[in-house]
Amino acid sequence: MFDCAANTLKDFGLNPDNLGANIGMTGMLHTHSRRLDFHPHCHFVVPGGGINLRRRQWKKVKGKYLFNEFTLANVFRARCLEAFNQAGLTVPYGVPKKWGVNCQHVDHGKSALKYLSRYLYRGVINENNIVSNEDGMVTFKYVESETGKTRYRKLKGEDFCWLVLQHVLPKGFRRVRDYGFLHGNAKKKLRRVQLALRVIVDLIAPRLRPVFNCPHCQSPMNIIGYIQPHWQPG
């Protein structure tokens, strides 16, 4: 699902009828809804343009959106179902004929990254949202997306544990992946993008080592070596 969405976006970017350039993106995988139900979906933050490698020229998107979201949804659905069939996976019954793609213009993108990072690094549920744990029942609160109101959900302890554990990714899966000129192995492409946009990258100042003072005279000591401990970890 992750790679299908990314490859669809890349092909749309390379298409001369759309942008005709190599794009970059950061994809984030979410597996739960606000009620903590299993709801896998992808978020992608895509810059409003791409690099033409042959001309070494940055091509900026005209308007606020890279692609038509309805066409993007149809192509993504077709590729995703094809990948399921090739992998021998059974497509669930009742898969809707129309899939939704929600495209939003977020200015410089910093607000979108800040919003999505909260879901990635705070865990499935914030401890402050767990209201009570009494008599084997767990109650937690969440904000309903449609109304913006705070709702409460009460479950048995074992059901709550299952609700959380089903969002633990299997070994080898990653929640965040970079594609295109933002990929870790595409440093040359990223450098061309920076040159085309005349971006000046600030050098990171080296981190100073901590100063150790002599316990007797309190003067700074020069470190000439370290002695490994004689004990072995248990």
C-alpha positions as CSV (number, residue, x, y, z in Angstrom):
1,M,0.0,0.0,0.0
2,F,2.8,2.4,0.9
3,D,4.9,1.7,-2.2
4,C,1.8,1.7,-4.4
5,A,0.9,5.2,-3.3
6,A,4.5,6.4,-3.7
7,N,5.0,4.9,-7.2
8,T,1.6,6.4,-8.3
9,L,2.7,9.8,-7.2
10,K,6.1,9.5,-8.9
11,D,4.6,8.4,-12.2
12,F,2.1,11.2,-12.1
13,G,5.0,13.6,-11.5
14,L,7.0,12.2,-14.5
15,N,4.1,12.4,-16.8
16,P,4.6,15.3,-19.2
17,D,0.9,16.1,-19.0
18,N,1.2,16.8,-15.3
19,L,4.6,18.1,-14.2
20,G,7.2,16.2,-16.2
21,A,9.8,16.2,-13.4
22,N,11.2,14.1,-10.7
23,I,9.5,14.8,-7.4
24,G,10.3,14.0,-3.8
25,M,8.0,13.1,-0.9
26,T,7.9,11.9,2.7
27,G,5.3,9.2,3.4
28,M,3.9,8.4,6.8
29,L,1.9,5.3,7.7
30,H,-1.0,5.5,10.1
31,T,-2.9,2.3,11.1
32,H,-5.6,3.6,13.5
33,S,-8.5,6.0,13.7
34,R,-9.1,8.3,16.6
35,R,-11.2,5.5,18.2
36,L,-8.1,3.3,17.9
37,D,-9.9,1.1,15.4
38,F,-7.8,-0.6,12.7
39,H,-7.8,1.9,9.8
40,P,-4.6,1.8,7.7
41,H,-3.9,4.9,5.6
42,C,-1.0,6.9,4.2
43,H,-0.1,10.5,4.5
44,F,2.3,12.1,2.0
45,V,3.9,15.5,2.2
46,V,5.0,16.5,-1.4
47,P,6.8,19.7,-2.4
48,G,5.0,21.8,-5.0
49,G,7.4,21.0,-7.8
50,G,10.1,18.8,-9.1
51,I,13.5,18.7,-10.8
52,N,14.1,18.2,-14.5
53,L,17.4,16.2,-14.4
54,R,18.2,16.7,-18.1
55,R,17.9,20.5,-17.9
56,R,18.8,20.7,-14.3
57,Q,15.8,23.0,-13.9
58,W,13.3,23.2,-11.1
59,K,9.7,23.0,-12.4
60,K,7.2,24.7,-10.1
61,V,3.6,23.5,-10.0
62,K,1.0,25.8,-11.6
63,G,-1.7,26.5,-9.0
64,K,-2.0,24.9,-5.6
65,Y,-2.1,21.2,-6.5
66,L,0.2,18.8,-8.3
67,F,-2.4,16.4,-9.7
68,N,-6.1,15.9,-10.0
69,E,-7.2,14.0,-6.8
70,F,-10.0,12.0,-8.5
71,T,-7.7,10.7,-11.2
72,L,-5.0,10.0,-8.6
73,A,-7.6,8.0,-6.4
74,N,-8.6,5.8,-9.4
75,V,-5.0,4.9,-10.4
76,F,-4.0,4.3,-6.8
77,R,-7.0,1.9,-6.3
78,A,-6.2,0.0,-9.4
79,R,-2.5,-0.4,-8.6
80,C,-3.2,-1.4,-5.0
81,L,-5.7,-4.1,-5.9
82,E,-3.3,-5.4,-8.6
83,A,-0.5,-5.6,-6.0
84,F,-2.8,-7.5,-3.6
85,N,-3.6,-10.1,-6.4
86,Q,0.1,-10.5,-7.3
87,A,1.0,-11.1,-3.7
88,G,-1.8,-13.8,-3.4
89,L,-3.7,-11.7,-0.9
90,T,-7.5,-12.0,-0.7
91,V,-9.2,-8.7,-1.4
92,P,-11.8,-8.0,1.3
93,Y,-15.5,-8.3,0.2
94,G,-17.2,-5.0,-0.4
95,V,-14.2,-2.9,-1.3
96,P,-15.7,0.4,-2.5
97,K,-15.4,1.2,-6.2
98,K,-14.4,4.8,-5.4
99,W,-11.4,5.5,-3.1
100,G,-10.9,8.9,-1.5
101,V,-7.7,11.0,-1.9
102,N,-7.7,14.2,0.2
103,C,-5.3,16.8,-1.2
104,Q,-4.7,19.9,0.8
105,H,-2.5,22.9,0.2
106,V,-0.5,23.6,3.4
107,D,1.7,26.5,2.4
108,H,5.4,25.7,3.2
109,G,4.5,22.2,4.6
110,K,6.0,22.9,8.1
111,S,2.5,22.8,9.7
112,A,1.7,19.4,8.1
113,L,5.0,17.9,9.2
114,K,4.4,19.2,12.8
115,Y,0.8,17.8,12.8
116,L,1.8,14.3,11.5
117,S,4.8,14.0,13.7
118,R,2.6,14.0,16.8
119,Y,1.0,10.7,15.7
120,L,4.4,9.1,14.9
121,Y,6.4,9.7,18.1
122,R,3.8,9.8,20.9
123,G,2.6,6.2,20.5
124,V,-0.9,4.9,19.7
125,I,-2.5,6.6,22.6
126,N,-1.4,9.4,24.9
127,E,-1.4,8.3,28.6
128,N,-3.4,11.4,29.5
129,N,-6.3,10.2,27.3
130,I,-6.8,7.1,29.5
131,V,-9.5,8.3,31.8
132,S,-9.9,5.3,34.2
133,N,-8.8,1.7,34.7
134,E,-11.2,0.1,37.2
135,D,-12.7,-3.4,37.7
136,G,-11.0,-4.7,34.6
137,M,-12.5,-2.0,32.4
138,V,-10.5,0.7,30.6
139,T,-12.0,4.1,29.5
140,F,-10.2,6.4,27.2
141,K,-11.3,9.7,25.5
142,Y,-10.8,10.9,21.9
143,V,-11.9,13.8,19.8
144,E,-14.4,12.9,17.1
145,S,-13.2,14.2,13.7
146,E,-16.7,15.0,12.3
147,T,-18.0,17.1,15.3
148,G,-14.8,18.0,17.1
149,K,-16.4,16.8,20.4
150,T,-14.8,14.7,23.1
151,R,-16.1,11.2,23.2
152,Y,-15.4,8.3,25.5
153,R,-14.9,4.6,24.8
154,K,-15.0,1.9,27.5
155,L,-13.6,-1.6,26.9
156,K,-12.5,-4.7,28.8
157,G,-8.8,-4.7,29.7
158,E,-7.9,-7.5,27.3
159,D,-9.9,-5.8,24.5
160,F,-8.1,-2.5,25.1
161,C,-4.7,-4.3,25.0
162,W,-5.6,-5.9,21.6
163,L,-6.8,-2.6,20.3
164,V,-3.3,-1.1,21.0
165,L,-1.2,-4.1,20.0
166,Q,-2.8,-4.5,16.6
167,H,-1.1,-1.2,15.7
168,V,2.4,-2.5,16.4
169,L,4.1,-2.9,13.0
170,P,5.6,-6.3,12.0
171,K,9.3,-6.6,11.8
172,G,10.7,-4.9,8.7
173,F,7.9,-2.3,8.4
174,R,8.6,1.4,8.8
175,R,6.2,4.2,9.6
176,V,8.2,6.9,7.7
177,R,9.8,6.5,4.3
178,D,11.3,9.1,1.9
179,Y,11.1,8.9,-1.9
180,G,12.5,10.6,-4.9
181,F,15.1,13.3,-4.3
182,L,14.4,13.2,-0.6
183,H,15.5,9.6,-0.3
184,G,18.7,8.9,1.7
185,N,20.5,7.5,-1.4
186,A,19.6,10.4,-3.6
187,K,22.0,13.0,-2.3
188,K,23.1,14.0,-5.8
189,K,19.5,14.7,-6.9
190,L,18.9,16.6,-3.7
191,R,22.1,18.7,-4.3
192,R,20.8,19.5,-7.8
193,V,17.5,20.7,-6.3
194,Q,19.4,22.9,-3.8
195,L,21.5,24.4,-6.6
196,A,18.4,25.0,-8.8
197,L,16.6,26.7,-5.9
198,R,19.7,28.5,-4.7
199,V,19.4,27.0,-1.3
200,I,22.2,27.7,1.2
201,V,22.6,24.9,3.6
202,D,24.0,26.0,7.0
203,L,26.9,23.9,8.2
204,I,26.3,22.1,11.5
205,A,28.7,23.4,14.2
206,P,30.7,20.6,15.7
207,R,29.6,19.6,19.2
208,L,32.0,20.5,21.9
209,R,33.2,17.8,24.3
210,P,32.3,18.2,27.9
211,V,35.0,19.6,30.2
212,F,36.1,17.4,33.1
213,N,37.6,19.2,36.1
214,C,40.3,17.8,38.4
215,P,38.7,16.8,41.7
216,H,41.6,18.4,43.6
217,C,42.5,21.7,41.9
218,Q,39.3,22.1,39.8
219,S,41.3,22.8,36.7
220,P,40.2,21.4,33.3
221,M,41.8,18.1,32.5
222,N,43.1,16.9,29.1
223,I,41.7,13.5,28.1
224,I,44.4,11.2,26.7
225,G,42.5,7.9,26.8
226,Y,39.8,5.8,28.3
227,I,40.2,2.6,30.4
228,Q,37.6,-0.1,29.7
229,P,35.9,-1.5,32.7
230,H,37.1,-5.0,33.8
231,W,33.6,-6.3,34.5
232,Q,31.6,-7.9,31.7
233,P,27.9,-7.2,31.2
234,G,25.6,-9.8,32.5
